[in-house]
Amino acid sequence: MPLKVCQAWVENDLSLKERSKITPEEELASAGWEKQATYDDPRLSEMVDMYKEIGFDVHLEPFDAGNEEDCTDCMALNPDQFKTIYTRKQNGKN
């Protein structure tokens, strides 16, 4: 007896495969987040406060050397202390 495959399962599987190719950075961008920069404290806290003061939502992501274009050798030595700042305008504000 031939195996019948539900078309919805096939389409859903393809959708999952396509979604797995999306990087976390692309997923954030599709949700309206814009990458700003990567910092550690005290500059990190200062920048987060500044973005909030001027009306932005702020999201922090763990440092990932693979997502950086510049030299990251020194950051890679202590990656847990660095965070990448993403911002987007707050709803209803300019």
Summary of the structure (lengths in Angstrom):
residues: 94
radius of gyration: 19.1
end to end distance: 62.5
largest distance: 67.0
contacts: 203
relative contact order: 0.19
helix: 46%
strand: 21%
